[in-house]
């Protein structure tokens, strides 16, 4: 008859294995020829090379790659401006004038 600690250990092991994800494909099989075409693009650096964890470019051509790169740059620039606007507003700097009739920018609270 197994001891109580052995049974407890087996139960812990089985419960931990229940949260194990599916087996991953080998790295070489997971990469398509289209993704390999982007290995020489700017930003592909060792040790990862071209990093596309969501597989957005598995079947993409150069036009799709260029579009996604353009959109990523645009959204990054918008985010930088948003952070700068938050910092400036938190510092107490407000635009002159009114945001609406009878409501000056200076009366709008942070946040």
C-alpha positions, 0 to 999 in steps of 0.5 A: 500500500503506498504511503500518504505522502506518495499519494499526495505527491502523485496528486500534485504531479497530476494536477500540475500536468493538467495545466500543461500546454500542448506540445510545441512544434519544432522550431524549424517546422514552425517557420514558413518560407514567407517568414524566412524571407523577412530574416534580412529586414531591419530589426531582425537580430540574433538570437531571435532573428525575425520575431513573429510570435503571433504568426501574423506574417506566416503567409504574408508577402512583402506588401503586407509586411511593409503595411504592418511595419508602417502601421506599427510606426504610426501607432508608436508615434501616436503613443509617444505623443499621448504620453507626452501630453499626459506628462505636460498636463500632469505638470499643470501646463494647460492650453489657453482659451476654452475647451467649451463655452464657459469652460477654460482648459485650466478648469479641467482636472487631470485624468 
